[in-house]
């Protein structure tokens, strides 16, 4: 399953968020597809793959100390 997490950094935690994203520990059962810093709100986003929602939730919890998060399941658009 693919997920996208948007992160809005707390005002006093911008540098912590940047360092966390650049140096994050990625568990074996998570694959980072891409991550971006964004000019504007939200401040960053991470696209990742996980085997299920529970595993994804545990991974997203690692961002809890630096900002508010919003996570969505991504669904591929199959074009014929």
C-alpha positions in Angstrom: 0.0 0.0 0.0 1.2 3.5 -0.7 0.6 6.5 1.6 1.3 10.2 1.6 1.9 12.1 4.8 1.9 15.9 4.9 3.7 17.6 7.8 3.0 21.1 9.1 5.9 21.9 11.4 5.3 23.5 14.8 6.7 27.1 14.7 9.6 26.3 16.9 10.4 22.9 15.3 11.2 23.7 11.7 14.9 22.8 12.0 14.0 19.6 13.9 11.6 18.6 11.1 14.2 19.2 8.4 16.8 17.2 10.3 14.3 14.4 11.0 13.4 14.1 7.3 17.0 14.2 6.2 18.2 11.6 8.7 15.1 9.6 9.5 15.3 6.0 10.6 13.3 3.9 8.2 12.1 0.6 9.5 12.6 -2.5 7.3 8.9 -2.8 6.6 8.6 0.8 5.2 9.9 1.9 1.8 10.3 5.6 1.2 9.2 6.4 -2.4 10.0 10.1 -2.2 10.1 13.0 0.3 9.9 16.7 -0.3 10.3 20.0 1.6 7.5 22.4 0.3 7.6 26.2 0.1 4.3 27.0 1.7 1.9 24.8 3.7 2.2 22.0 4.3 6.0 22.2 5.0 6.9 18.7 3.9 5.5 15.5 2.5 6.6 11.9 2.5 5.4 9.2 0.1 6.0 5.7 1.3 4.9 2.1 1.0 3.8 0.0 3.9 2.3 -3.5 4.2 -0.8 -2.2 6.1 -2.4 0.8 7.9 -1.1 -0.3 11.3 2.5 -0.3 10.2 2.1 3.0 8.4 0.6 4.6 11.6 3.6 3.5 13.6 5.9 5.1 11.1 4.0 8.3 11.0 4.1 8.6 14.7 7.8 9.4 14.4 6.8 12.8 13.1 4.6 13.6 16.1 7.1 15.7 17.9 7.9 18.1 15.1 4.5 19.0 13.7 0.9 18.1 12.8 0.5 15.3 10.2 -2.2 14.2 7.8 -1.9 10.9 6.1 -3.8 9.5 3.1 -3.8 6.2 1.3 -2.8 6.5 -2.3 -4.7 4.6 -5.0 -3.1 4.1 -8.4 -5.0 5.3 -11.4 -5.1 2.5 -14.0 -5.3 4.0 -17.4 -6.3 1.8 -20.3 
